[in-house]
Amino acid sequence: MIVLGLESSCDETAAALVELDADGSGRILASKVYTQKEHLDYGGVVPEIAARAHLEKMPAMVRGCLKEANLGWPRIDAVAATTGPGLLGGVLVGTMYGKSLALALDKPFMPVNHLEGHALTACLTNGVDFPFLLLLVSGGHCQFLLVEGLGVYTTLGGTIDDAVGEAFDKVAKLMGFNYPGGPKIQRLAENGNPKAFNLPLPLRHEGLDFSFSGLKTAVRTQLEKAGPLTDQLMADMAASFQETVARLLEIKTERALAQTHVKTFVLAGGVAANTLLRGRLEGLCHKKGVTFCAPPVNLCTDNAVMIAYAGARRLLAGEKPDLASNARARWPLEELKKK
Amino acid sequence: MWLGIDTTTERLGLALVEAESVLAAETAFVYRDMAAVLHPRLQDMLRRSGVRAAELSGIAVTCGPGSYTGMRLGLAAAQGLALVTGCPVAGVNAQAAIARKCAQEGRPTVVVSRANAGDVYVAVFGPDGRVLHDTALVDMATAAQLVPAGAVLTGNAAVLLDVAGVTPIEGDDLTHPDPVDVARIGMADYAAGTLRQASPMYLHPLAYRTSPGLKS
């Protein structure tokens, strides 16, 4: 079965074609992602601007996929689109677009939860089997999920304020860097001393929840105390901040592994692109005898491959398509139906 | 066979129009369910009329003025259908569709629609439907000055305007576009080679501050 997937929940406009066999193995036939540059001057994603850009760019993404895969419309068996959670204006555009494609093709429309897309990516890219522990870390998400089957998700912990990626972006902004500044922290940190600043480890002794807003404030107050912002000072702070986040993720992941006893750990989300964090968690898993997996970086950030794949998995499991589904800004994974 | 779609108000309007005959038309108050009900209702209408999406020769869709989220719903739906069927998409000014419904012999029509913060969208059309003053976002006083003597005054903000000698037409069904009119305007524009691009009418300035002094 070939499924066309659409994603428009934040600032990536994306379409993809994924082929899924009856035995559950899948292949990516095409993937197109437009990362919106329209927000650069605003210091963050502006929902109204995002919705406008999705409407404008989606047709080109879909056409691009058909061209890349050299496929005609009749070959498409179903259409899947992110119907939440996310910025509602954008989610609505992708939802309406996907439903129209399905209606015109007379094929099923499958609504997909964006988080489920992230959760299942490693099944497609790394052939991971259930159950596994997932740490989803991105600009909008930061949570531990126990994934025991299609639709069987338990949130073990999450952030009580900022997401990890958000914290990286905000620290970068404190140093005067444009949005999204997160990736610049890693580059700056290469020349910095990770022990230069002594930053707090929020909630280190308790549970699986995260809190990053206090850490961000600590970065600001210590930078203010340290005097004029020199390149070395910024490098040292970037290295210290990154080291602190790595340590926190290590502590929490070790606790989550002990609590769940699963033998597979999956790291997903845009922050998984950070090589230090990735390396540290891989090292921890190795020490604990747990298999470490991380999807390729381009499939860790928002994309439509994961939406097409999740939609295909649900259709294959016998879930009924739903042309009457509505878009949702909030949609916790626990509300999904088990399949 | 043309499909007319209107999503610029709390009502969803859908119509199938072929030359002089209307195959199906419905307007329903759907409010926040617009995204949920548009496609099931459209599918139902096509089936009842015995029409396949591939048989559509064009889609006419209102592109404002109205709620930005609302008009994007209709535009995304129209674009999606057109991408598969390859048929043209005609953007239609919702106020032109309202004027068509209210037009009276020999008189110009002024359509005044609610916008945010006490402002209104105003447009003036000739007796033949020709645009005399295209949709603009203005305050009430400016809108009142645009109303010619003897005009038909309509739209959901018409009653708020104080114009000597002109009484607004009231009636709930006169303040939103009829999807049949939307389809007919699209068909006429297409036939005349004056197709309006189906992109949203964003008339308000964006009220977001940029962050100055950032380095990339």
Interface residues (C-beta under 8 A of the other chain):
Chain A: L40 D41 Y42 G43 V46 E48 I49 A51 R52 L55 E56 M58 P59 V62 R63 W73 L88 G89 L92 V93 G94 T95 M96 Y97 G98 K99 S100 L101 L103 A104 L105 D106 F109 K173 G176 F177 N178 Y179 L323 A324 S325 N326 A327
Chain B: D33 A35 A36 V37 L38 H39 P40 L42 Q43 R52 A53 A54 Y68 T69 R72 L73 L75 A76 A77 A78 Q79 G80 L81 L83 V84 T85 S199 P200 Y202 L206 Y208 R209 T210 S211 G213 L214 K215 S216
